[in-house]
Amino acid sequence: AESPQRDEKIVIGVDASGNIEGMLWDGSSWSQISVGGSSIFGTVSQSYWWGMDVQYESQSGDAVMVWNDGSNIEYATWDGTSWSSVGTISGFGGATPRQLQLATSPDSDEMVLVVSDSSSRDSVFVWDGTSWGSEQVLSTGGDDRTDIFVTYEQQSGHAMVTYSDNSADVKYRTWDGSSWSAEFNVNQPASFSGTDYARWTTLASDPNSDQIALGVLTSGGDVWFNVWDGSAWSTSTAATTTSTGTTELAMAVAFESTSGDLLATYGESGSSTVRYMTWTSGGGWSAEQNGPNIGAVPNSMTLSSDPLSDRVMLAVNDDNSDVNYVLWDGNAWGAVTEQEINSGEIKNQPFLFLW
């Protein structure tokens, strides 16, 4: 995460031994983070899920870091000078937490945390700047613990959570600052008549509107997309039925920060070329297009929008364990830059990108 007020970044991750650790960049150098008297915050039994996350409060500039340690969800805050003591989120009623994902409000110090546990039970908590609110259970099973995601509408400040419950359609709820909505569906594309459930969902917010983009990768290798206009979802669009895999996040979405146009990328089985589609509010979705050829089959990928322009950075790990970065300038792709030739992974996400 990047601080909104200081030349500071916090990076946390889990290593192959299951240890969760972090580093802090102060504008000139890196230092290891220590909370609760230790540089190892927690230890997880399975290292291939996101058992940790960090975000900055948009108003105070304080950071909130969450992680799982055994059966607990723990957290600590950073005020730019020191870390708080370690706290435990009370009221968590699930099994061992596996996947955690945190989003911060654009206009307050509120955050929303979604959690999927070892029993594939999905739940959500709200941070009000001081403490965590009561748990809201979203789903009680059927997914692979990677189905959860959360983001905020950037104008209203309302939050959106997406998740699966072993059905072909994606479920969602919204948070208006005081209460959760009822559960609703985002229907799969009409051309997908199967019952494959959403194994992965991802969301991206348009900074200049309440639009939110949704990307879905199913248990059967289908990829589809949709766009929320602030009050309703449009018709879901099919991208492919032959994803490069289902054990990694093989698709991504991001809005260009000034134009509001949407970029969506994904991989297709047997191809080293990243596929992509674009969307505009007036024209809808483009046809599938061929993007950069990264030299091996792409698996996990992210898209990161430059907050000051229409540039978007694509980061991809491929099945040769290479990590590649490719810049979208708002109209076309630049050259592929291979930054690492042995990430140690052919799935998961052993990389990140921050503007």
C-alpha positions in Angstrom: 0.0 0.0 0.0 1.1 3.6 -0.6 0.6 6.4 1.9 -1.7 9.2 0.7 0.2 11.8 2.8 3.9 10.7 3.0 6.6 9.3 0.7 6.0 5.9 2.3 5.0 2.4 1.2 4.3 -0.7 3.2 4.8 -4.1 1.5 3.8 -7.3 3.3 3.7 -10.9 2.2 3.9 -14.6 3.1 7.0 -16.7 2.4 7.3 -20.3 1.4 7.6 -21.3 5.0 4.3 -19.6 5.8 5.8 -16.7 7.7 4.1 -13.3 7.3 6.6 -10.4 7.3 6.7 -6.8 6.0 8.9 -3.9 4.9 8.5 -0.2 5.1 9.8 2.4 2.5 10.4 5.8 4.0 11.1 7.6 0.7 14.8 6.6 0.6 15.3 3.2 2.2 13.6 0.0 3.3 13.4 -1.2 6.9 11.8 -4.4 8.3 8.6 -4.0 10.2 8.3 -5.3 13.7 5.0 -5.6 15.5 4.4 -7.1 18.9 8.1 -7.4 19.3 8.6 -9.6 16.3 9.3 -9.2 12.6 7.2 -12.3 11.9 3.6 -11.3 12.5 2.0 -14.6 12.0 2.5 -18.1 10.6 0.1 -19.8 8.2 -0.1 -23.5 7.4 -0.8 -22.9 3.7 1.2 -20.1 2.0 -0.7 -19.9 -1.3 -3.6 -17.7 -0.1 -3.5 -14.1 0.9 -3.4 -14.4 4.6 -2.6 -10.7 5.0 -3.3 -7.2 3.6 -2.5 -3.5 4.3 -4.2 -0.2 3.4 -3.9 3.4 4.5 -6.8 5.4 5.9 -7.5 8.1 3.3 -8.0 11.0 5.8 -5.6 10.3 8.7 -2.9 8.7 6.6 -2.6 5.9 9.2 -2.0 2.4 8.0 -4.0 -0.7 9.0 -2.4 -4.1 8.6 -4.3 -7.3 9.0 -3.1 -10.9 9.0 -4.1 -14.4 10.1 -2.2 -16.3 12.8 -3.7 -19.7 13.6 -7.4 -19.3 14.1 -7.2 -15.5 14.7 -7.4 -12.4 12.5 -4.9 -9.9 14.0 -4.2 -6.3 13.2 -2.0 -3.4 14.0 -2.0 0.3 13.0 0.9 2.6 12.0 0.8 6.4 12.5 3.9 7.3 10.5 6.1 7.0 13.6 5.3 3.8 15.5 3.2 0.6 15.4 0.3 0.0 17.8 0.2 -3.2 19.9 -1.3 -6.2 18.1 -5.0 -6.6 18.4 -7.3 -9.5 17.6 -10.6 -8.9 15.7 -13.2 -10.2 18.1 -16.4 -11.7 16.9 -14.9 -13.8 14.1 -16.9 -17.0 14.1 -15.4 -18.9 11.3 -12.7 -21.6 10.9 -9.0 -20.8 10.2 -9.0 -17.6 8.1 -7.3 -18.1 4.7 -7.9 -15.2 2.3 -8.1 -11.6 3.5 -8.8 -8.6 1.4 -9.0 -5.0 2.6 -10.3 -1.8 1.0 -10.3 1.8 2.2 -13.0 4.5 1.8 -12.2 7.5 -0.4 -13.7 10.0 2.0 -13.3 8.7 5.5 -11.1 6.5 7.7 -13.4 3.6 7.2 -12.3 0.3 5.7 -14.0 -3.0 4.8 -12.3 -6.4 5.3 -13.5 -9.6 3.7 -12.4 -13.0 4.9 -12.7 -16.5 3.6 -11.8 -19.3 5.9 -10.7 -23.0 5.7 -14.4 -24.1 5.5 -15.0 -21.7 2.6 -17.1 -19.4 4.8 -17.1 -15.8 3.6 -17.6 -12.9 6.0 -17.0 -9.2 6.3 -16.0 -6.6 8.9 -16.0 -2.8 8.9 -13.3 -0.6 10.5 -14.5 2.8 11.6 -11.1 4.3 12.1 -10.8 3.0 15.7 -12.4 -0.4 16.0 -13.9 -3.3 14.0 -17.7 -3.7 13.6 -19.6 -6.9 14.0 -19.2 -9.7 11.5 -21.6 -10.1 8.6 -21.6 -13.6 7.2 -21.8 -13.6 3.4 -21.7 -17.2 2.4 -21.2 -20.5 4.2 -19.4 -22.6 1.5 -18.8 -23.8 -2.0 -16.0 -21.7 -3.2 -12.2 -22.1 -3.1 -11.5 -19.2 -0.6 -10.4 -16.9 -3.4 -13.9 -15.8 -4.5 -14.0 -12.7 -2.3 -13.2 -9.1 -3.2 -14.1 -5.6 -2.0 -13.8 -2.0 -3.3 -15.4 1.4 -2.8 -17.5 3.6 -5.1 -15.2 6.6 -5.4 -17.9 9.3 -5.3 -20.6 7.9 -3.0 -18.1 6.2 -0.6 -20.3 3.1 -0.5 -18.5 -0.3 -0.5 -19.1 -3.3 -2.7 -18.3 -6.9 -1.8 -18.5 -9.8 -4.3 -18.4 -13.5 -3.4 -19.5 -17.0 -4.4 -21.9 -19.6 -2.9 -21.3 -22.5 -5.3 -23.6 -21.2 -8.0 -22.9 -19.9 -11.5 -23.8 -16.3 -10.6 -21.7 -14.0 -8.4 -23.3 -12.7 -5.2 -22.8 -9.1 -4.0 -23.8 -6.8 -1.2 -23.3 -3.0 -0.7 -22.4 -1.0 2.5 -23.8 2.5 2.8 -21.8 3.5 5.8 -24.3 2.3 8.3 -25.8 -1.1 7.1 -25.4 -3.9 4.6 -27.8 -4.4 1.8 -29.6 -7.6 1.1 -27.8 -10.2 -1.1 -28.2 -9.8 -4.9 -26.9 -11.7 -8.0 -24.7 -10.7 -10.9 -25.8 -13.2 -13.5 -23.2 -15.0 -15.6 -23.3 -14.4 -19.4 -26.2 -15.9 -21.2 -23.8 -18.0 -23.4 -22.5 -19.8 -20.3 -25.2 -22.3 -19.4 -23.1 -24.4 -17.0 -23.0 -24.5 -13.2 -19.3 -23.7 -12.7 -19.0 -21.4 -9.7 -16.8 -18.3 -9.3 -13.4 -19.3 -8.0 -12.0 -15.8 -8.3 -13.6 -12.4 -8.4 -11.8 -9.1 -8.7 -13.1 -5.5 -8.7 -11.8 -2.1 -9.8 -13.2 1.4 -9.2 -13.4 4.3 -11.5 -11.9 7.3 -9.6 -14.3 9.8 -11.3 -17.6 8.0 -10.9 -19.4 5.3 -9.0 -18.6 2.7 -11.7 -17.1 -0.6 -10.6 -15.7 -3.3 -12.9 -16.0 -7.0 -12.1 -13.9 -9.8 -13.4 -14.8 -13.4 -12.8 -12.8 -16.7 -13.3 -14.9 -19.8 -12.7 -14.0 -23.3 -11.5 -14.4 -24.5 -15.2 -12.0 -21.9 -16.6 -14.5 -19.4 -17.9 -13.7 -15.7 -17.7 -16.4 -13.0 -17.8 -16.8 -9.3 -17.0 -19.4 -6.8 -16.0 -19.7 -3.1 -15.1 -21.7 -1.5 -12.2 -23.0 2.0 -13.0 -23.5 3.0 -9.3 -27.0 1.5 -9.1 -27.1 -1.6 -11.3 -25.0 -4.1 -13.2 -25.0 -4.2 -17.0 -25.2 -7.4 -19.0 -22.3 -9.8 -18.3 -19.8 -10.3 -21.2 -18.1 -13.6 -21.9 -14.3 -13.4 -22.6 -13.2 -17.0 -22.8 -14.1 -20.6 -21.8 -10.4 -21.7 -21.8 -8.5 -19.8 -19.2 -4.9 -20.6 -18.6 -5.9 -22.1 -15.3 -8.2 -21.9 -12.3 -5.6 -21.9 -9.4 -4.4 -18.4 -10.2 -5.9 -15.0 -10.8 -5.6 -15.2 -14.6 -7.6 -12.1 -15.4 -7.6 -8.4 -14.3 -9.6 -5.2 -14.6 -8.7 -1.5 -14.3 -10.1 1.9 -15.2 -8.0 4.5 -16.9 -7.9 7.4 -14.3 -8.7 10.3 -16.6 -10.8 8.9 -19.5 -12.8 6.4 -17.4 -12.4 3.8 -20.0 -11.9 0.2 -18.8 -9.2 -2.3 -19.6 -9.6 -6.0 -19.0 -6.9 -8.7 -19.5 -6.9 -12.5 -19.3 -5.0 -15.5 -20.5 -6.1 -18.4 -22.7 -4.8 -21.9 -22.6 -1.8 -22.7 -24.7 -1.1 -19.1 -25.7 1.7 -16.8 -24.6 -0.3 -13.8 -25.8 -2.2 -11.8 -23.2 -5.8 -11.2 -24.5 -7.6 -8.0 -23.7 -10.9 -6.2 -24.1 -11.8 -2.5 -23.6 -15.0 -0.9 -22.4 -16.3 2.6 -22.7 -19.5 4.1 -21.1 -20.8 5.0 -24.5 -19.7 2.1 -26.6 -19.7 -0.9 -24.4 -17.2 -3.8 -24.9 -14.8 -4.3 -27.7 -14.1 -7.6 -29.3 -11.2 -9.8 -28.0 -7.8 -8.4 -29.0 -4.3 -9.7 -28.9 -2.1 -8.0 -26.3 1.6 -8.4 -25.5 3.3 -11.8 -26.1 5.2 -12.5 -22.9 7.0 -15.6 -24.2 5.3 -18.2 -22.0 1.7 -18.9 -20.9 0.5 -16.1 -18.6 -1.1 -17.2 -15.3 -1.5 -14.7 -12.4 -1.8 -11.0 -13.4 -2.7 -7.6 -12.1 -3.6 -4.2 -13.7 -2.6 -1.0 -11.8 -3.9 2.4 -12.9 -1.7 5.5 -12.8 -3.7 8.0 -10.7 -2.5 10.9 -12.8 -2.9 9.6 -16.4 -4.5 6.9 -18.5 -1.5 4.6 -18.2 -2.0 1.2 -16.7 0.7 -1.3 -15.7 0.1 -5.0 -16.5 2.1 -7.3 -14.3 2.2 -11.1 -15.2 3.7 -14.2 -13.8 4.0 -16.9 -16.4 4.4 -20.7 -16.4 8.2 -20.4 -16.8 8.2 -18.5 -13.4 9.0 -15.2 -15.2 7.6 -11.9 -13.9 6.8 -9.5 -16.7 5.7 -5.8 -16.8 4.0 -4.1 -19.7 2.7 -0.6 -19.9 -0.6 0.4 -21.5 -0.4 4.1 -22.5 -4.2 4.5 -22.9 -4.2 3.4 -26.5 -1.5 0.7 -27.0 0.9 -1.7 -25.3 4.6 -0.9 -24.8 7.5 -3.4 -24.8 7.5 -6.4 -22.5 10.0 -6.0 -19.7 11.0 -9.3 -17.9 12.1 -8.3 -14.4 12.5 -11.8 -12.9 13.3 -15.1 -14.5 12.7 -17.3 -11.4 9.9 -16.2 -9.2 9.6 -19.7 -7.7 5.9 -19.8 -8.7 3.7 -20.8 -11.6 0.6 -19.6 -9.9 -0.2 -17.4 -6.8 1.2 -13.8 -7.1 4.9 -13.4 -6.2 4.9 -9.8 -7.4 3.1 -6.4 -7.1 3.2 -3.0 -8.6 2.6 0.4 -7.0 2.5 3.8 -8.8 
